[in-house]
Amino acid sequence: MENANYLGTERVGTLLRKFAVPCICSLIISCLYNIVDQIFVGNGVGYLGNAATGVIFPITVVGWGLSLFFGDGAAAALSVSLGRGETKDIHRSVGGAVLGSFLSGVVVIMIAYLWGDGLLRLIGATDANIQMAHDYGVIILAMMPLAMTQNTLASIIRADGNPQYAMMAMLTGAIINIIGDPVAIFVLDMGIKGAAWATIIGQFISFIICAAYLGRSKTFRVSAGSFKPSAALLKPVMALGTSSLLTQLSIVVITVVNNILLVKYGAQSIYGADIPLAAFVVIMKLFQIVLNVAIGIAAGAQPIVGYNYGAKNYDRVRELLKRMVKWTAVMGLICMVLFEAAPGIFIRMFGSADDPVYFDFAVLCLRVYLALILVTCVQKVCAIFLQSIGKAKVAAPLSILRDALLIIFSLLIPAFHGVTGIFWAAPVADVLAVLITGAVMVRVWRELNCEDTAQKPAEVVQPSRQGAIITIAREHGSAGKRIGQLVAKRLDIPCYYKELVAIAAQESGLAREFISGINSDENAVMRELYLTTDPVKRAIAAQEKAIRKIADAGSCVLIGRSADHVLRGYKDVVRIFIHAPKHYREEKVMEMYGDSPEAAKKSIARSDMARAAYYKSVSGREWGDPHGYELCIDASVGEDAAANLICDYIRRMSRPQK
C-alpha cells in the first residue's frame, strides 16, 4: 500500500492535480441531472418550465439530504466498525440505513402528494407555472424512495472500498438522462413530463446498478434479516449523518427564501413573478458548476494539507495554499469575465432567448449575481483550507458565512431596490464574507511563517514487552496525565499522550492539531454537530487505529482518547479512571495554568463536559461510570500514592495464580 509519506515529498503541483481532479469530476457528475434538465426544459418548454423545475428543486433537496443522512451515516459507521474489527452487525447497519432511506422517501412523497398544489405555492409556484410544476413534480417525486435509496447505497459502496463502482452507477444514470431528455422533449413531444421521465429512468438504472452491488460487497453480506429495524444500530448511523442532512437543509432554506422573495417582488415589477424565478434557477445552475470546481480543488487538497501541516512542513502548506488560491482565482476569473462579457451565451444555453423581456432581465441579473464569483470561490476554498489544518472552530462559521449574509441581504435590499435587489445581495454578501475571511487568513499566514522550535513528540510506536495495557481516563485537573507518566516510568513501559496524536497524524495525513482538538471544549450547542462532521469522523478513526497499533506492540500506558473503549476485547487491558474533589482540581488547574478561581471552575466544567460528550459519541456509554473501569482512584491522595496504587494492582494482576 502506498505510504502516506509521499504526501510530504511528492511535488505539490503533481499531488494537487492527482487529488483534486477526481473530486471535481465527482462533484460535477452529482449535479448533472438537474442542470441537464434545466437546459433541455429551457429550450424545449421555455422559461416557465425552468421556473417550474425550480419550484420542485427544494423538495428534491430534502430527499437528497435524507438519503445522505442515512448514507453518509452508514458509510461512517461502516468505516468505524471495520477499523474496530467489529464486522458482525455491519450488514444490519447497512440494511437499516437502506430501509430508513426508502421509508423516508415514502414519507416525503406522501406529504408532497397529500399537500398537493398548496405546498408548491408555499415554496414559490405561481398561477403561470403551477401546472408545469405539478406535472413535473408528480413524476419526479414518484421515484423519490428509489432515488434516495440509490444515493444511500452509493455512499455505502464508497465506504466499502469501491468508489469507482459508485461513480460508474451515477455516471450511467446521468448519461441516460442526457440522452433521454432531448428524445422525450423534442422527438416524443412530451414537454416537461418528458424531462421528468428521462430523469427517473436514469435514476432507476443507477438504483439497479447500486442494488446489484449488495451481492458482491467486500465487507458485508445482506439478507432478508439485514433489513429488520434495530434502534440500537440505527442510532449511531443517524448521529453520524446529521451534518450531511443539515448541510442540505441549509440549501433548502436559501432556495425557498429566494423563491418566495422573487415571486413577491417580481409580482410588483414589470417582469412579473415568473421571469425572476426562472432567471434565478438558471443563474444558480451556473453558480453551482463553478462553485463545485472550487470545492473540488479544496477538498482534493485536504489530505495533502493536513499531512504537511501535521508534519510541520509549513513551507509546503504555504505553497499548497498559494496554489489552491491561484487555481481557484484563475478559474473564477475566467468564469467571471465570461459571465460579464458574454452573459447572453449562457442564458441562451438554457433556452427562452426569444422572449426579450426575460432575456434582458436574465442577462442583467446574471451579471449582478455572479459579478464576484471569483471572490465567492476563494472564500469557500479558504474555509475548507482552515478545516484541513485543524482550525475547525473558525472554519465552520466561515463555511456558512456567505450563505448567512446572503439570506440577510436578500431580505433587506429588495425593500429598497425591488426584485433586482435580491440579486445584488450576492455581491454585497461576497464582499463582507471575503473581508472577514481575509482577516482570518492573514493571521493564519503569519502563524505559518513563524517557525515552531518545539520538540515534536515521537511519531513511532516504541518497543515494549508483553504485559498490561493501561488506559487512563481522567477528570480535568486530577493530574491524570502526570500519574500515568509516573506509572509508565516505574513499570518501565512506554507512555503515550501527545505521542498518540503524532502517530495518528502520521498514519492518516491529518493535522496533529486537528486530531488533538476533536474532544476539546467545543461550544455545547454545536458539539454534537461538530463530532459528526466528516473531517472529525476521519480523525476519530485515525486515532483509534493508532491506539490499536500501539496496543499490539505490547505493554504501555495510554492517556485519554477513549482508549478503554477502543481496546475493549483486548487481553490484559486495565482501565483506570482518575477523579478528585472539585476544590482539589480547581487548585491544580490554577497551579498548572495560572487561572483565576472562577476561570478554573469554568475550565473544569467545559473540559469534563466535552470529554463526556466525546466518549458518549464514540462509545454510546457514560464517561466516568465506575462499572466500566477496573480501578477508580481519588487523585487527592497524591500523585505518587495514586501511581503506587496502580503499579501495585498491575504487579498483583501479573503474578501467576496459585
C-alpha positions in Angstrom: 0.0 0.0 0.0 1.3 3.5 -0.8 2.8 5.1 2.2 1.4 8.5 3.3 5.0 9.9 3.4 4.7 10.7 -0.3 2.3 13.4 0.7 5.3 15.2 2.2 7.8 14.5 -0.6 6.0 14.5 -4.0 5.8 17.8 -5.9 3.0 19.9 -4.6 1.5 20.6 -8.1 1.5 16.9 -9.0 -0.2 16.0 -5.8 -2.8 18.6 -6.1 -3.7 17.6 -9.7 -3.8 13.9 -8.6 -6.2 14.5 -5.7 -8.3 17.5 -7.0 -9.3 16.3 -10.5 -11.3 13.2 -9.2 -13.0 15.3 -6.6 -14.0 17.9 -9.2 -15.3 15.2 -11.6 -17.4 13.6 -8.8 -19.0 16.9 -7.8 -19.8 17.8 -11.4 -21.4 14.4 -12.1 -23.5 14.7 -8.9 -25.2 17.9 -10.3 -25.6 16.8 -13.9 -29.1 15.6 -13.5 -30.6 18.9 -12.6 -28.5 21.0 -14.9 -29.3 18.8 -17.9 -33.0 19.0 -17.2 -32.8 22.8 -17.0 -31.0 23.1 -20.4 -33.4 20.9 -22.3 -36.5 22.2 -20.5 -35.5 25.8 -21.1 -35.0 25.0 -24.8 -38.0 22.7 -25.3 -40.6 24.2 -22.9 -39.5 27.8 -22.1 -38.6 29.8 -19.1 -41.8 28.8 -17.4 -40.5 25.2 -17.4 -37.3 26.3 -15.7 -39.3 28.2 -13.1 -41.4 25.0 -12.5 -38.3 22.8 -12.0 -37.0 25.4 -9.6 -40.2 25.1 -7.6 -39.7 21.3 -7.2 -36.0 21.6 -6.5 -36.3 22.3 -2.7 -38.4 19.1 -2.3 -35.8 17.0 -4.1 -33.0 18.5 -2.0 -34.9 17.5 1.2 -34.9 13.9 -0.2 -31.2 14.2 -1.1 -30.4 15.4 2.4 -32.3 12.5 4.0 -30.5 10.0 1.7 -27.2 11.4 2.8 -28.4 11.4 6.4 -28.6 7.6 6.2 -26.0 7.1 3.5 -23.1 9.1 5.0 -24.1 7.9 8.4 -23.9 4.3 7.4 -20.7 4.9 5.5 -19.1 6.4 8.6 -20.4 3.6 10.8 -19.1 1.0 8.3 -15.6 2.6 8.3 -15.5 2.8 12.1 -16.8 -0.8 12.5 -14.1 -2.1 10.1 -11.4 -0.2 11.9 -12.5 -1.8 15.2 -12.8 -5.2 13.7 -16.5 -5.4 14.5 -18.0 -6.8 11.4 -20.8 -9.0 12.9 -23.5 -6.4 12.6 -22.3 -4.3 9.7 -24.9 -5.9 7.4 -27.7 -4.8 9.7 -26.4 -1.3 9.9 -26.4 -1.2 6.1 -29.9 -2.8 5.9 -31.3 -0.4 8.4 -29.9 2.6 6.6 -31.2 1.4 3.2 -34.7 0.8 4.8 -34.6 4.1 6.6 -33.8 6.0 3.4 -36.5 4.2 1.4 -39.2 4.8 4.1 -38.1 8.5 4.3 -38.7 8.8 0.6 -42.2 7.3 1.0 -42.9 9.9 3.7 -41.7 12.8 1.5 -43.9 11.8 -1.4 -46.9 11.2 0.9 -46.5 14.7 2.3 -46.0 16.2 -1.1 -48.9 14.4 -2.7 -51.3 15.0 0.1 -50.4 18.6 0.5 -50.5 19.0 -3.3 -50.5 22.4 -5.0 -50.7 24.1 -1.7 -47.1 23.1 -1.0 -46.0 24.2 -4.4 -47.5 27.6 -3.9 -45.9 27.9 -0.5 -42.4 27.4 -2.0 -42.8 29.7 -4.9 -45.2 28.4 -7.6 -47.3 31.0 -9.4 -50.5 30.7 -11.5 -48.5 30.6 -14.7 -46.1 27.8 -13.7 -48.0 25.7 -11.2 -49.4 23.2 -13.7 -46.0 22.6 -15.1 -44.6 22.3 -11.6 -47.4 19.8 -10.7 -46.8 17.7 -13.9 -43.0 17.6 -13.3 -43.2 17.0 -9.6 -45.7 14.2 -9.7 -43.3 12.1 -11.9 -40.1 13.1 -10.2 -41.4 12.5 -6.7 -42.7 9.1 -7.6 -39.1 7.8 -7.9 -38.1 9.6 -4.7 -37.8 6.4 -2.5 -35.7 4.5 -5.0 -33.6 7.6 -6.0 -32.9 8.2 -2.3 -32.1 4.6 -1.7 -29.7 4.7 -4.7 -27.9 7.7 -3.2 -27.6 6.0 0.2 -26.2 2.9 -1.4 -23.6 5.0 -3.3 -22.3 6.3 0.0 -22.1 2.8 1.4 -20.4 1.4 -1.7 -17.7 4.1 -1.5 -17.1 3.2 2.2 -16.9 -0.4 1.2 -13.8 0.5 -0.9 -15.3 0.7 -4.3 -15.7 4.4 -5.2 -15.2 3.7 -8.9 -18.3 1.5 -8.9 -20.4 4.2 -7.2 -19.2 6.8 -9.7 -20.0 4.4 -12.6 -23.5 3.9 -11.3 -24.1 7.7 -11.1 -22.5 8.4 -14.4 -24.6 5.8 -16.2 -27.8 7.3 -14.9 -26.6 10.8 -15.8 -25.8 9.7 -19.4 -29.2 8.1 -19.8 -30.8 11.3 -18.6 -28.7 13.4 -21.1 -29.8 11.1 -23.9 -33.4 10.8 -22.7 -34.1 14.5 -22.3 -34.0 15.5 -25.9 -35.7 12.3 -27.1 -38.6 12.8 -24.7 -38.9 16.5 -25.1 -38.3 17.0 -28.8 -38.9 13.7 -30.5 -41.8 12.4 -28.4 -43.1 15.9 -27.8 -43.7 15.1 -24.1 -42.7 18.6 -22.8 -41.8 19.0 -19.2 -43.2 15.5 -18.4 -40.6 14.1 -20.8 -37.7 15.7 -18.8 -39.1 14.1 -15.6 -39.4 10.7 -17.2 -35.8 10.9 -18.6 -34.6 11.8 -15.1 -36.4 9.0 -13.2 -35.4 6.4 -15.8 -31.7 7.4 -15.3 -32.2 7.3 -11.5 -33.9 3.8 -11.7 -31.0 2.4 -13.8 -28.5 3.8 -11.2 -30.6 2.3 -8.4 -30.4 -1.2 -10.1 -26.7 -0.9 -10.5 -26.2 0.1 -6.9 -28.6 -2.6 -5.6 -26.7 -5.2 -7.6 -23.5 -4.3 -5.7 -25.0 -5.7 -2.5 -24.4 -9.2 -3.9 -20.7 -8.5 -4.4 -19.8 -6.3 -1.4 -16.4 -6.7 0.2 -17.1 -6.4 3.9 -20.7 -7.4 4.4 -23.4 -9.7 3.1 -27.1 -8.7 3.3 -30.0 -11.0 3.6 -33.7 -10.5 4.4 -32.8 -10.3 8.1 -30.5 -7.4 7.4 -33.5 -5.1 6.9 -35.0 -5.8 10.3 -35.0 -2.4 12.1 -32.8 -2.0 15.1 -32.9 1.2 17.0 -29.5 0.5 18.7 -27.8 0.1 15.3 -29.6 2.9 13.5 -29.0 5.5 16.2 -25.2 5.9 15.6 -25.8 5.8 11.8 -28.3 8.8 12.2 -25.9 10.6 14.6 -23.0 10.4 12.1 -25.2 11.6 9.2 -26.6 14.6 10.9 -24.2 17.1 9.5 -24.9 16.0 5.9 -28.6 16.4 6.5 -28.2 19.9 7.9 -26.0 21.0 5.0 -28.7 20.0 2.5 -31.4 21.6 4.6 -29.5 24.9 4.6 -29.7 24.8 0.7 -33.5 24.3 1.0 -33.8 27.3 3.3 -31.9 29.5 0.9 -33.8 28.3 -2.1 -37.2 28.6 -0.6 -36.5 32.1 0.8 -35.3 33.3 -2.5 -38.2 31.7 -4.4 -40.7 33.4 -2.1 -38.9 36.8 -2.4 -38.6 36.5 -6.2 -42.3 35.8 -6.5 -43.3 38.6 -4.1 -41.1 41.3 -5.5 -41.3 40.1 -9.1 -45.1 40.4 -9.0 -44.6 44.1 -8.0 -42.3 44.7 -11.0 -42.7 44.9 -14.8 -41.3 41.4 -15.1 -44.0 39.5 -13.2 -43.3 36.7 -10.8 -42.2 34.0 -13.3 -39.4 35.7 -15.1 -37.3 36.4 -12.0 -37.9 32.9 -10.7 -36.9 31.3 -14.0 -33.8 33.5 -14.3 -32.7 32.7 -10.7 -32.9 28.9 -11.4 -30.6 29.3 -14.5 -28.1 31.5 -12.6 -27.9 29.1 -9.7 -27.1 26.2 -12.0 -24.1 28.2 -13.4 -23.1 29.2 -9.9 -23.3 25.5 -8.8 -21.0 24.3 -11.6 -18.3 26.9 -10.9 -18.5 26.5 -7.1 -18.2 22.7 -7.4 -14.9 23.1 -9.3 -13.6 25.3 -6.5 -14.8 23.0 -3.7 -13.2 20.1 -5.7 -9.8 21.8 -5.6 -10.1 22.4 -1.9 -11.5 19.0 -1.0 -8.8 17.3 -3.1 -6.1 19.2 -1.3 -7.4 18.4 2.2 -5.3 15.2 2.9 -2.2 16.8 1.4 -2.6 20.0 3.5 -3.4 18.0 6.7 -0.4 15.7 6.3 2.1 18.5 5.8 0.6 20.7 8.5 0.8 17.8 10.9 4.4 17.1 9.9 5.1 20.9 10.4 6.2 21.2 6.7 4.9 24.8 6.7 6.7 25.7 3.5 4.7 23.1 1.7 1.5 24.2 3.5 2.1 27.7 2.3 2.8 26.5 -1.2 -0.4 24.4 -1.2 -2.5 27.4 -0.1 -1.0 29.6 -2.8 -1.7 27.0 -5.5 -5.2 26.4 -4.2 -6.0 30.1 -4.2 -4.2 30.6 -7.6 -6.0 27.7 -9.3 -9.3 28.8 -7.9 -8.7 32.5 -8.7 -7.8 31.7 -12.3 -10.8 29.5 -12.8 -13.0 32.1 -11.1 -11.6 35.0 -13.1 -12.2 33.2 -16.4 -15.8 32.5 -15.4 -16.3 36.0 -14.1 -15.0 37.5 -17.4 -17.2 35.2 -19.5 -20.3 35.9 -17.4 -19.7 39.7 -17.6 -18.6 39.8 -21.3 -20.9 37.3 -22.9 -23.8 36.5 -20.5 -26.2 36.0 -23.4 -24.4 32.8 -24.4 -25.2 31.2 -21.1 -28.8 32.4 -20.9 -29.4 31.1 -24.5 -27.9 27.7 -23.5 -30.9 27.3 -21.1 -33.4 28.5 -23.8 -36.1 31.2 -23.9 -33.8 33.7 -25.6 -36.7 34.6 -27.9 -38.5 36.4 -25.1 -36.8 39.8 -25.0 -38.1 40.8 -21.5 -36.9 37.5 -20.0 -33.6 37.6 -21.9 -32.7 41.2 -20.9 -33.7 40.6 -17.2 -31.7 37.3 -17.0 -28.6 38.9 -18.6 -28.7 41.8 -16.1 -29.2 39.5 -13.1 -26.5 37.1 -14.3 -24.0 39.9 -14.4 -25.0 41.1 -11.0 -25.3 37.8 -9.1 -22.1 36.3 -10.5 -20.1 39.6 -10.6 -17.9 38.4 -7.7 -18.0 34.6 -8.4 -14.1 34.7 -8.1 -14.4 36.1 -4.6 -17.1 33.5 -3.6 -14.9 30.6 -4.7 -11.8 31.9 -3.0 -13.7 32.4 0.3 -15.1 28.9 0.2 -11.6 27.4 -0.6 -10.1 29.3 2.4 -12.8 28.0 4.7 -12.0 24.4 3.6 -8.2 25.0 4.0 -8.7 26.1 7.6 -10.7 22.9 8.2 -7.7 21.0 6.7 -5.2 22.4 9.2 -7.4 21.7 12.2 -8.9 25.1 12.8 -12.5 23.7 12.8 -13.8 26.3 15.3 -13.2 29.2 12.8 -13.7 27.1 9.6 -17.2 26.1 10.5 -18.7 29.6 10.8 -16.7 30.8 7.8 -18.0 28.0 5.6 -21.6 29.2 6.1 -20.8 32.9 6.5 -21.5 33.9 2.9 -24.8 31.9 2.8 -26.0 33.5 6.1 -25.1 37.0 4.8 -26.9 36.3 1.5 -30.2 35.5 3.3 -29.9 38.6 5.4 -29.3 40.9 2.5 -31.8 39.1 0.3 -34.4 40.1 2.9 -33.2 43.7 3.3 -32.0 45.1 -0.1 -35.2 44.3 -2.1 -37.2 46.5 0.2 -35.3 49.5 -1.3 -34.4 48.2 -4.8 -37.2 45.8 -5.7 -36.7 42.4 -7.3 -33.2 43.1 -8.7 -32.1 43.8 -5.1 -32.3 40.0 -4.4 -29.6 39.5 -7.0 -27.5 42.4 -5.6 -27.5 40.7 -2.3 -24.9 38.2 -3.6 -22.0 40.6 -4.4 -22.7 42.5 -1.2 -22.5 39.3 0.8 -19.4 38.2 -1.1 -17.5 41.5 -0.2 -18.3 41.2 3.5 -17.5 37.4 3.6 -14.2 37.8 1.9 -13.1 40.7 4.1 -13.8 38.7 7.3 -12.2 35.6 5.8 -9.2 37.6 4.6 -8.6 38.9 8.1 -8.5 35.4 9.4 -6.3 34.2 6.6 -3.7 37.0 7.2 -3.4 35.8 10.8 -3.1 32.2 9.8 -0.4 33.1 7.2 1.6 34.8 9.9 1.3 31.8 12.1 2.6 29.6 9.3 5.6 31.9 8.8 6.6 31.5 12.5 9.0 28.6 13.0 7.9 26.2 15.6 11.0 25.2 17.6 9.1 23.0 20.0 10.3 19.4 20.0 8.0 17.0 18.2 6.6 14.1 20.1 7.7 10.7 18.8 5.9 9.5 15.7 6.8 5.8 16.1 5.5 3.1 18.3 8.1 2.3 20.9 9.3 -1.3 21.5 7.8 -2.9 24.6 7.2 -6.3 26.2 4.1 -8.4 26.7 2.1 -7.3 29.7 -0.6 -4.9 30.9 -2.0 -2.2 28.6 -3.1 0.6 31.0 -5.7 3.1 29.8 -6.2 6.2 31.9 -9.3 8.4 31.7 -9.2 11.4 34.0 -11.2 14.4 35.1 -9.7 17.8 34.2 -7.4 18.9 36.9 -6.9 15.5 38.5 -3.3 15.3 37.4 -4.2 12.1 35.5 -1.6 12.7 32.8 1.2 13.1 35.4 0.0 10.0 37.3 0.1 8.0 34.0 3.6 9.2 33.3 4.8 8.1 36.7 3.2 4.7 36.3 5.0 4.2 32.9 8.3 5.2 34.4 8.0 2.9 37.4 6.9 -0.1 35.2 9.5 0.8 32.6 7.0 0.8 29.7 6.1 3.5 27.1 3.6 6.2 27.8 1.5 7.8 25.1 -0.3 11.1 25.3 0.7 13.6 22.6 2.7 10.8 21.1 -0.6 9.0 20.3 -1.8 12.1 18.3 1.5 12.3 16.5 1.2 8.6 15.4 -2.4 9.1 14.3 -1.4 12.2 12.3 1.4 10.3 10.6 -0.8 7.4 9.7 -3.7 9.4 8.4 -2.2 12.6 7.0 -4.4 14.7 9.1 -3.1 17.7 11.1 -2.0 16.9 14.7 -3.7 20.0 16.0 -6.9 18.8 14.4 -6.8 15.3 15.9 -5.7 16.7 19.2 -8.7 19.1 19.3 -11.5 16.7 18.5 -12.5 16.3 22.1 -11.7 19.8 23.3 -14.2 22.1 24.9 -16.4 22.8 21.9 -19.4 25.0 22.3 -22.1 22.9 23.9 -24.7 23.9 21.3 -22.5 22.9 18.4 -20.7 19.9 20.0 -23.0 17.1 18.7 -22.9 18.5 15.1 -19.1 19.1 15.3 -18.5 15.5 16.3 -20.5 14.2 13.3 -18.6 16.2 10.6 -16.7 14.2 8.0 -13.2 15.5 9.0 -13.8 14.8 12.7 -15.0 11.2 11.8 -11.8 10.7 9.9 -9.7 12.0 12.8 -11.5 9.7 15.3 -10.9 6.7 13.0 -7.2 7.6 12.7 -6.6 7.9 16.4 -8.4 4.6 17.1 -6.2 2.9 14.5 -3.2 4.4 16.3 -4.4 3.2 19.7 -4.8 -0.4 18.4 -1.3 -0.2 16.7 0.3 0.9 20.0 -1.5 -1.8 22.0 -0.4 -4.5 19.5 3.2 -3.6 20.3 2.9 -4.6 24.0 2.6 -3.2 27.5 2.1 0.6 27.7 0.2 3.4 29.3 -2.4 5.2 27.1 -3.8 8.5 28.4 -7.2 9.7 27.3 -8.7 9.4 23.8 -11.3 6.8 25.0 -8.6 4.1 24.7 -10.5 2.0 27.2 -13.4 1.7 24.8 -11.3 1.3 21.7 -9.4 -1.6 23.2 -12.4 -3.5 24.6 -11.9 -7.1 23.7 -8.1 -6.9 24.0 -6.5 -9.1 26.6 -4.6 -7.6 29.6 -6.2 -4.2 29.4 -6.5 -2.4 32.7 -9.0 0.5 32.7 -8.3 3.3 35.2 -10.4 6.4 36.0 -8.7 9.2 37.9 -11.0 11.6 39.7 -10.7 14.1 42.6 -12.8 16.5 44.6 -13.6 19.8 42.8 -11.6 22.0 45.2 -8.5 19.8 44.6 -8.9 20.1 40.9 -9.5 23.8 41.0 -6.3 24.3 42.9 -4.4 22.1 40.4 -5.8 24.0 37.4 -4.8 27.3 39.0 -1.4 26.0 39.7 -0.8 24.4 36.2 -2.4 27.1 34.0 -2.4 30.3 36.2 -6.2 30.5 36.0 -8.2 32.6 38.4 -10.6 30.6 40.7 -13.6 31.5 38.5 -11.7 30.6 35.3 -10.6 27.3 36.8 -14.2 26.3 37.6 -15.4 27.2 34.1 -12.4 25.3 32.5 -13.1 22.2 34.5 -16.9 22.2 33.7 -16.2 22.8 30.0 -13.5 20.2 29.7 -15.3 17.5 31.6 -18.5 18.1 29.6 -16.5 17.9 26.3 -14.8 14.7 27.3 -18.1 13.1 28.4 -19.7 14.1 25.1 -16.9 12.7 23.0 -16.9 9.4 24.9 -20.6 9.1 24.6 -20.3 9.9 20.8 -17.7 7.2 20.1 -18.9 4.5 22.6 -22.5 5.1 23.4 -21.6 4.8 27.1 -21.3 7.1 30.1 -17.8 8.6 30.7 -16.7 8.1 34.3 -19.2 5.3 35.1 -17.3 3.2 37.7 -18.7 0.0 36.3 -16.6 0.5 33.2 -13.2 0.5 35.0 -11.1 -1.9 37.0 -9.8 1.0 39.2 -11.3 4.4 40.1 -8.7 6.4 42.1 -9.2 9.7 44.0 -6.1 11.7 43.0 -6.3 13.8 46.1 -4.3 11.1 47.9 -1.3 12.5 45.9 0.3 11.8 42.6 2.9 9.4 44.0 0.4 7.5 46.1 -2.0 7.2 43.1 0.8 5.9 40.9 1.8 3.4 43.5 -1.8 2.1 43.8 -1.9 1.4 40.1 1.6 -0.2 40.0 0.7 -2.5 42.9 -2.5 -3.5 41.2 -0.7 -4.3 37.9 2.0 -6.3 39.7 -0.6 -8.3 41.7 -2.6 -8.9 38.5 0.6 -10.1 36.7 1.5 -12.7 39.4 0.7 -16.3 38.5 -2.4 -17.6 40.3 -1.6 -20.3 42.9 
